Amino acid sequence: MRTPSRRRPRVTLAMAAAGTLLAPLLSGCWVGAGGSGSGGDSINVLMVNNPQMTELQKLAPRFTKETGIKVNFTVLPENDVRDKISQDFANQAGQYDVATLSNYEIPIYARNGWLHEMDSYVAKDPGFDQQDILKPMRESLTADDGKLYGEPFYGESSFLMYRKDVFAAKGLTMPAHPTWQQVADLAAKVDGARSGMRGICLRGLPGWGEMMAPLTTVVNTFGGTWFDKDWKAQLTGSGFEKATKFYVDLVRAHGESGAPQSGFAECLNNMTQGKTAMWYDATSAAGLLEANGSPVKGKLGYVPAPVEQTKSAGWLYTWAWGIQKASRNPDKAWKFVSWASGKEYEELVGETSGWSNVPAGKRASTYTNPDYVKSAAAFQEMTKEAIESARPNDPGVQPRPAPGIQFVDIPEFTDLGTKVSQEISSAVAGRQSVDSALKKSQQLAEKISKEYEGR
């Protein structure tokens, strides 16, 4: 299918992108601590507080020893770090040279002129080996102008995880490439297979990056879309409606207890504790489930994201590094990015913390490294296949006005996705029907349609 070119909304630097992503701008300018940015032989890095970043912070003195460049870190929870990044980068305050951004934000930030392009640095840094970066990651961090604005620290897709031992005990076989209907049938058969065990865990917690991430992949493969190529909202369309009813019915019939409050963390706990037989979610979960000491290590099988009308359905996500356009030290900032996203850094993590902790999902060479392959044997090949088969520019059965698999890459989606998820989570809780939830959601989406139609 030919993918339509991305329509560019008529937005200016900061003010026109005033969706939830940029809401902090509306409260006035923000100045970082001391009102000054980096300088001399130091750079300031703002990043999310997940385990991989914590490991990076511990290893950063190695970078300083090698380069003489001191790195000052500011580490915050995800919602807080997104707000602070948007404040500093939108105002081009220059307080932070580098920040962790995802493939959702980077094209938007690049379009608004907030990021330093990286092609010129890649060209002068052959040791970095840009072609080793998995193609979907490279493409997702490239903006409308064809230039590269981010380098991935680690990446993920989504797949289905299941208890091989439970399936064997019930005489069940997981298809190599399951459909969602097959998954629903299997969920019914393994529900209650062991005391307190439910058939499947699916996120029901409100949030554009919580429930709406897996649900949107289901919408795509069921033939639905948030918007058609002309920006007309499609949340009451047949594909979106069929997918949402399927998802809600499945989680209500055979899903986890407390589904409306269950996100990634809750499903991870359920799977680890033997409270669910299947789980559809991020490929990055596998490393946690297969870690030393995990009660389910070695008991799990992995298959691609279930499909209906498409060949693949897994999402694509990366925490990547972006360099602020206003950085006072872009050359030193690139040296840090090159180090943190380079092959040598993965080797360093493997040697110092164990290969299961390597920030994988971004480089082809990771998946030919015998140490990593051995450590991640249960899931590494399936993870790589999921990432390489992800189609952010063509995730469904119809042309789209903007890229994105588990999101729509426009600034307004953070607010829209969260509000829609609240309505659908209410349906999961049984407080309203799916029809009612989607009717309200359609009205929310139509407001955005009016802003984008004809552009």
C-alpha positions as CSV (number, residue, x, y, z in Angstrom):
1,M,0.0,0.0,0.0
2,R,1.3,3.4,-0.9
3,T,1.7,5.6,2.2
4,P,0.5,9.1,1.8
5,S,2.9,11.9,2.5
6,R,2.5,13.4,5.9
7,R,0.3,16.5,5.9
8,R,2.0,19.3,7.7
9,P,-0.2,21.2,10.1
10,R,0.3,25.0,9.9
11,V,2.0,25.4,13.3
12,T,4.6,27.9,14.4
13,L,7.4,27.4,16.9
14,A,5.8,27.0,20.2
15,M,2.5,28.7,20.5
16,A,0.6,26.7,17.9
17,A,1.5,23.3,19.3
18,A,-0.4,24.1,22.5
19,G,-1.8,20.6,23.1
20,T,-1.2,18.7,26.3
21,L,2.3,18.0,25.2
22,L,3.1,21.7,25.4
23,A,0.7,22.7,28.1
24,P,3.5,24.0,30.4
25,L,4.2,26.8,27.9
26,L,0.9,28.4,28.7
27,S,1.9,29.2,32.2
28,G,4.9,31.4,31.1
29,C,8.6,30.9,30.6
30,W,10.6,28.5,32.7
31,V,14.2,29.0,33.7
32,G,16.3,26.1,35.0
33,A,18.3,26.1,38.2
34,G,20.5,29.2,38.3
35,G,19.1,30.3,34.9
36,S,22.2,29.1,33.1
37,G,23.0,26.3,30.7
38,S,26.0,24.1,30.2
39,G,29.4,25.4,29.2
40,G,33.1,24.7,29.0
41,D,33.8,21.0,29.4
42,S,30.3,20.0,30.8
43,I,26.9,19.2,29.4
44,N,23.5,18.9,31.0
45,V,21.4,15.8,30.3
46,L,17.7,15.6,31.3
47,M,16.4,12.0,31.3
48,V,13.7,9.7,32.5
49,N,14.3,7.7,35.7
50,N,14.0,4.1,34.4
51,P,16.5,1.3,35.2
52,Q,18.5,1.6,32.0
53,M,19.0,5.3,32.6
54,T,20.1,4.7,36.2
55,E,22.7,2.3,34.9
56,L,23.9,4.9,32.4
57,Q,24.3,7.5,35.2
58,K,26.5,5.0,37.1
59,L,28.7,4.4,34.1
60,A,29.0,8.0,33.0
61,P,32.3,8.6,34.8
62,R,33.8,6.2,32.2
63,F,32.7,8.7,29.5
64,T,34.2,11.6,31.4
65,K,37.5,9.8,31.9
66,E,37.6,9.0,28.1
67,T,36.6,12.5,26.9
68,G,37.1,15.0,29.7
69,I,33.5,16.0,29.3
70,K,31.6,16.1,32.6
71,V,27.9,15.1,32.5
72,N,25.4,16.8,34.8
73,F,22.3,14.6,35.0
74,T,18.7,15.6,35.9
75,V,16.6,12.5,36.3
76,L,12.8,12.6,36.7
77,P,9.7,10.4,36.4
78,E,8.3,10.1,32.9
79,N,5.4,12.6,33.2
80,D,7.6,15.2,34.9
81,V,10.5,14.8,32.5
82,R,8.2,15.2,29.5
83,D,6.9,18.5,31.0
84,K,10.4,19.8,31.8
85,I,11.8,18.9,28.4
86,S,8.9,20.6,26.6
87,Q,9.4,23.8,28.7
88,D,13.1,24.0,28.1
89,F,13.2,22.9,24.4
90,A,10.1,24.9,23.3
91,N,11.5,28.1,24.8
92,Q,15.0,27.2,23.5
93,A,16.3,28.1,27.0
94,G,19.4,26.0,26.5
95,Q,19.5,24.7,30.1
96,Y,19.8,21.2,28.8
97,D,21.9,20.0,25.9
98,V,20.5,16.5,25.7
99,A,17.2,15.0,26.7
100,T,15.5,11.6,26.4
101,L,12.7,11.9,23.8
102,S,10.6,9.2,22.2
103,N,9.8,8.6,18.5
104,Y,6.5,10.3,19.3
105,E,8.1,13.7,20.3
106,I,11.1,13.9,18.1
107,P,9.3,14.5,14.7
108,I,7.1,17.1,16.4
109,Y,10.0,18.8,18.1
110,A,12.1,18.8,14.9
111,R,9.2,20.3,12.9
112,N,9.1,23.1,15.4
113,G,12.8,23.8,15.1
114,W,13.7,22.7,18.6
115,L,16.3,20.0,17.8
116,H,19.8,19.9,16.4
117,E,20.1,17.7,13.3
118,M,22.4,14.8,13.7
119,D,23.3,13.8,10.1
120,S,26.4,16.1,10.1
121,Y,27.7,14.4,13.2
122,V,27.0,10.9,12.0
123,A,28.9,11.7,8.8
124,K,32.0,12.6,10.8
125,D,31.7,9.7,13.2
126,P,32.0,6.4,11.1
127,G,32.7,4.4,14.3
128,F,29.2,5.1,15.4
129,D,27.9,2.9,12.5
130,Q,24.5,4.5,11.8
131,Q,23.6,1.7,9.4
132,D,23.8,-0.8,12.3
133,I,20.7,1.0,13.9
134,L,17.6,-1.0,13.0
135,K,15.9,0.5,10.1
136,P,12.5,1.2,11.8
137,M,14.3,3.1,14.6
138,R,16.3,5.2,12.1
139,E,13.1,6.0,10.2
140,S,11.1,6.8,13.3
141,L,13.7,9.4,14.4
142,T,13.9,11.1,10.9
143,A,11.7,14.1,10.4
144,D,9.7,15.5,7.5
145,D,12.8,17.2,6.1
146,G,14.5,13.9,5.8
147,K,17.1,14.7,8.5
148,L,17.9,12.6,11.5
149,Y,17.1,14.2,14.9
150,G,17.5,11.4,17.4
151,E,19.6,8.3,18.2
152,P,17.9,5.4,20.1
153,F,19.1,4.4,23.5
154,Y,16.9,1.3,23.5
155,G,13.8,0.2,21.6
156,E,10.9,-2.1,21.8
157,S,7.9,-3.5,19.9
158,S,5.0,-5.6,21.3
159,F,4.3,-9.3,21.4
160,L,2.3,-12.0,23.1
161,M,3.8,-13.7,26.1
162,Y,2.3,-17.0,27.4
163,R,2.9,-19.7,29.9
164,K,4.2,-22.7,28.0
165,D,3.8,-25.0,31.0
166,V,0.2,-24.1,31.5
167,F,-0.6,-24.6,27.8
168,A,1.1,-28.0,27.8
169,A,-0.8,-29.1,30.9
170,K,-4.1,-28.2,29.2
171,G,-3.0,-29.8,25.9
172,L,-3.1,-26.4,24.1
173,T,-0.8,-25.2,21.3
174,M,-0.1,-21.5,20.7
175,P,-0.1,-20.7,17.0
176,A,3.2,-19.4,15.6
177,H,1.3,-16.3,14.3
178,P,-2.0,-16.1,16.3
179,T,-5.0,-14.1,15.4
180,W,-6.9,-12.2,18.0
181,Q,-9.8,-14.5,17.8
182,Q,-7.5,-17.5,18.5
183,V,-6.1,-15.6,21.5
184,A,-9.6,-15.0,22.8
185,D,-10.5,-18.7,22.4
186,L,-7.3,-19.7,24.2
187,A,-7.9,-17.2,27.0
188,A,-11.2,-18.9,27.7
189,K,-9.6,-22.3,27.8
190,V,-6.7,-21.4,30.2
191,D,-8.8,-19.1,32.4
192,G,-8.8,-20.8,35.8
193,A,-6.1,-23.4,34.7
194,R,-4.5,-22.8,38.1
195,S,-5.9,-21.3,41.2
196,G,-6.3,-17.5,40.8
197,M,-5.0,-17.6,37.2
198,R,-6.9,-15.6,34.6
199,G,-6.6,-16.2,30.8
200,I,-4.9,-12.9,29.8
201,C,-3.7,-9.5,31.0
202,L,-4.5,-6.5,28.9
203,R,-4.0,-2.9,30.0
204,G,-7.1,-1.1,31.2
205,L,-5.5,1.8,33.0
206,P,-6.3,5.1,31.4
207,G,-3.5,6.9,29.6
208,W,-2.5,7.5,26.0
209,G,0.7,5.5,26.7
210,E,-1.1,2.9,28.9
211,M,-4.3,1.3,27.7
212,M,-4.4,3.2,24.4
213,A,-1.0,1.8,23.3
214,P,-2.1,-1.9,23.0
215,L,-5.7,-1.1,22.1
216,T,-4.6,1.1,19.2
217,T,-2.6,-1.8,17.8
218,V,-5.8,-3.9,18.0
219,V,-7.7,-1.1,16.3
220,N,-5.2,-1.1,13.4
221,T,-5.3,-4.8,12.7
222,F,-9.1,-4.9,13.0
223,G,-9.3,-2.3,10.1
224,G,-9.9,0.8,12.2
225,T,-8.0,4.1,12.5
226,W,-8.2,7.3,14.6
227,F,-8.4,9.5,11.5
228,D,-8.7,8.8,7.8
229,K,-6.3,10.3,5.3
230,D,-8.4,13.5,5.2
231,W,-8.4,13.9,9.0
232,K,-12.0,12.8,9.5
233,A,-12.4,11.2,12.9
234,Q,-13.2,7.5,12.8
235,L,-13.8,6.4,16.4
236,T,-17.3,5.3,15.7
237,G,-16.2,3.6,12.5
238,S,-16.8,-0.1,12.1
239,G,-13.1,-1.1,12.6
240,F,-12.5,1.0,15.7
241,E,-15.8,-0.1,17.2
242,K,-15.3,-3.8,16.5
243,A,-11.7,-3.7,17.9
244,T,-12.8,-1.8,21.1
245,K,-15.7,-4.1,21.8
246,F,-13.4,-7.1,21.3
247,Y,-10.8,-5.7,23.6
248,V,-13.3,-4.7,26.3
249,D,-15.2,-8.0,26.1
250,L,-12.0,-10.1,26.3
251,V,-10.6,-8.3,29.3
252,R,-13.9,-8.3,31.1
253,A,-14.5,-12.0,30.4
254,H,-11.0,-13.5,30.9
255,G,-8.7,-10.6,31.9
256,E,-7.1,-9.7,35.2
257,S,-8.8,-8.6,38.4
258,G,-8.9,-4.8,38.7
259,A,-8.4,-4.3,34.9
260,P,-9.4,-0.6,34.9
261,Q,-6.4,0.1,37.2
262,S,-4.0,-2.2,35.5
263,G,-1.2,-0.9,33.3
264,F,2.2,-2.3,32.3
265,A,3.5,-2.6,35.9
266,E,0.4,-4.4,37.2
267,C,0.3,-6.9,34.3
268,L,4.1,-7.5,34.8
269,N,3.4,-8.3,38.5
270,N,0.4,-10.6,37.5
271,M,2.6,-12.5,35.0
272,T,5.5,-12.8,37.4
273,Q,3.2,-14.0,40.2
274,G,1.4,-16.6,38.1
275,K,-1.9,-14.8,38.1
276,T,-2.3,-14.7,34.3
277,A,-1.6,-17.2,31.5
278,M,-1.0,-14.7,28.7
279,W,0.0,-11.1,28.4
280,Y,0.1,-8.8,25.3
281,D,2.5,-5.9,25.9
282,A,6.0,-4.5,25.3
283,T,8.8,-6.7,24.2
284,S,11.0,-5.0,26.9
285,A,9.0,-7.0,29.5
286,A,10.6,-10.2,28.5
287,G,14.0,-9.2,30.0
288,L,12.3,-8.7,33.4
289,L,10.3,-11.9,33.2
290,E,13.4,-13.9,32.2
291,A,15.7,-12.3,34.8
292,N,17.6,-14.3,37.3
293,G,15.3,-14.9,40.3
294,S,12.1,-14.5,38.3
295,P,9.5,-17.2,39.3
296,V,8.5,-17.6,35.6
297,K,12.0,-17.7,34.1
298,G,12.1,-20.4,31.4
299,K,8.4,-21.0,31.6
300,L,7.4,-18.5,28.9
301,G,6.8,-18.6,25.2
302,Y,6.7,-15.6,22.9
303,V,4.8,-15.0,19.6
304,P,4.2,-12.0,17.4
305,A,1.5,-9.5,18.2
306,P,-1.9,-11.1,17.2
307,V,-3.4,-9.9,14.0
308,E,-6.7,-9.9,12.1
309,Q,-6.5,-8.0,8.8
310,T,-2.8,-7.0,8.8
311,K,0.3,-9.0,8.5
312,S,1.9,-7.5,11.6
313,A,0.6,-5.4,14.5
314,G,3.4,-4.8,16.9
315,W,4.0,-1.2,18.0
316,L,7.3,0.7,17.8
317,Y,8.8,2.8,20.6
318,T,12.2,4.1,21.6
319,W,13.7,6.2,24.3
320,A,16.1,8.2,22.2
321,W,18.5,11.2,22.7
322,G,17.7,14.6,21.2
323,I,20.1,17.6,21.2
324,Q,18.5,20.9,21.8
325,K,19.0,23.4,19.0
326,A,20.0,26.1,21.5
327,S,22.7,23.9,23.1
328,R,25.9,25.8,23.9
329,N,27.9,22.6,23.4
330,P,26.3,20.6,20.5
331,D,29.7,19.0,19.6
332,K,30.2,17.7,23.1
333,A,26.5,16.7,23.3
334,W,27.0,14.5,20.2
335,K,30.0,12.8,21.8
336,F,27.8,11.8,24.7
337,V,25.0,10.6,22.4
338,S,27.5,8.7,20.3
339,W,28.9,7.0,23.5
340,A,25.5,6.3,25.1
341,S,24.0,4.8,21.9
342,G,27.1,3.1,20.6
343,K,28.2,-0.5,20.4
344,E,30.9,0.0,23.0
345,Y,28.4,1.1,25.6
346,E,26.5,-2.1,25.2
347,E,29.7,-4.0,25.7
348,L,30.4,-2.0,28.9
349,V,27.0,-2.8,30.3
350,G,27.3,-6.4,29.5
351,E,30.7,-6.7,31.1
352,T,29.8,-4.7,34.3
353,S,26.1,-5.5,34.9
354,G,25.3,-8.6,32.9
355,W,24.1,-9.0,29.3
356,S,20.4,-9.1,30.3
357,N,20.7,-5.4,31.3
358,V,22.0,-4.3,27.9
359,P,19.7,-1.5,26.4
360,A,18.8,-3.6,23.4
361,G,16.3,-3.1,20.6
362,K,18.2,-0.6,18.5
363,R,21.3,-2.2,16.9
364,A,21.5,-5.2,14.5
365,S,24.9,-6.1,15.9
366,T,23.3,-6.7,19.4
367,Y,21.5,-9.7,18.0
368,T,24.6,-11.3,16.6
369,N,26.6,-10.8,19.8
370,P,27.0,-14.3,21.2
371,D,27.0,-13.1,24.8
372,Y,23.7,-11.3,24.4
373,V,22.1,-14.0,22.3
374,K,22.9,-16.6,25.0
375,S,21.6,-14.4,27.8
376,A,18.4,-13.4,26.0
377,A,17.9,-16.7,24.0
378,A,14.2,-17.0,25.0
379,F,13.1,-13.8,23.4
380,Q,15.8,-11.9,21.6
381,E,15.1,-13.2,18.1
382,M,11.3,-12.6,18.5
383,T,12.0,-9.1,19.7
384,K,14.2,-8.2,16.8
385,E,11.6,-9.6,14.4
386,A,8.9,-7.6,16.0
387,I,10.8,-4.3,15.7
388,E,11.8,-5.0,12.1
389,S,8.3,-5.8,11.1
390,A,6.8,-2.7,12.7
391,R,5.2,-0.3,10.2
392,P,4.8,3.2,11.7
393,N,4.0,4.8,8.3
394,D,1.5,2.1,7.3
395,P,0.2,0.3,10.4
396,G,-3.3,-0.5,9.2
397,V,-5.5,-1.2,6.1
398,Q,-5.9,2.4,5.0
399,P,-3.7,5.5,4.3
400,R,-3.1,7.7,7.4
401,P,-2.6,11.5,7.7
402,A,0.3,11.1,10.2
403,P,2.6,8.3,11.2
404,G,2.4,6.2,14.4
405,I,1.3,2.7,15.3
406,Q,0.2,3.0,18.9
407,F,-0.2,6.8,18.7
408,V,-1.0,9.5,16.1
409,D,2.1,11.7,15.8
410,I,0.5,15.1,16.4
411,P,0.9,17.2,19.5
412,E,-2.8,17.0,20.4
413,F,-2.7,13.2,20.8
414,T,-1.5,13.1,24.4
415,D,-4.7,14.9,25.5
416,L,-7.0,13.2,23.1
417,G,-5.6,9.7,23.7
418,T,-5.8,10.1,27.5
419,K,-9.4,11.4,27.4
420,V,-10.5,8.6,25.1
421,S,-8.8,6.0,27.3
422,Q,-10.7,7.3,30.3
423,E,-14.0,6.7,28.5
424,I,-13.0,3.2,27.4
425,S,-11.6,2.3,30.8
426,S,-15.0,3.2,32.1
427,A,-16.5,0.6,29.8
428,V,-14.0,-1.9,31.0
429,A,-15.2,-1.2,34.5
430,G,-18.8,-1.7,33.4
431,R,-19.8,1.9,34.1
432,Q,-20.9,2.5,30.5
433,S,-21.3,0.7,27.2
434,V,-18.6,0.7,24.5
435,D,-21.0,2.5,22.2
436,S,-21.5,5.3,24.7
437,A,-17.7,5.5,25.3
438,L,-17.0,5.7,21.6
439,K,-19.7,8.3,20.9
440,K,-18.2,10.6,23.4
441,S,-14.7,9.9,22.1
442,Q,-15.8,10.6,18.5
443,Q,-16.9,14.1,19.6
444,L,-13.5,14.7,21.2
445,A,-11.7,13.6,18.0
446,E,-13.9,15.7,15.8
447,K,-12.6,18.8,17.4
448,I,-9.1,17.9,16.2
449,S,-10.5,17.0,12.8
450,K,-11.8,20.6,12.4
451,E,-8.3,21.9,13.1
452,Y,-6.5,19.7,10.6
453,E,-9.0,19.1,7.8
454,G,-7.8,20.7,4.5
455,R,-4.2,21.3,5.7
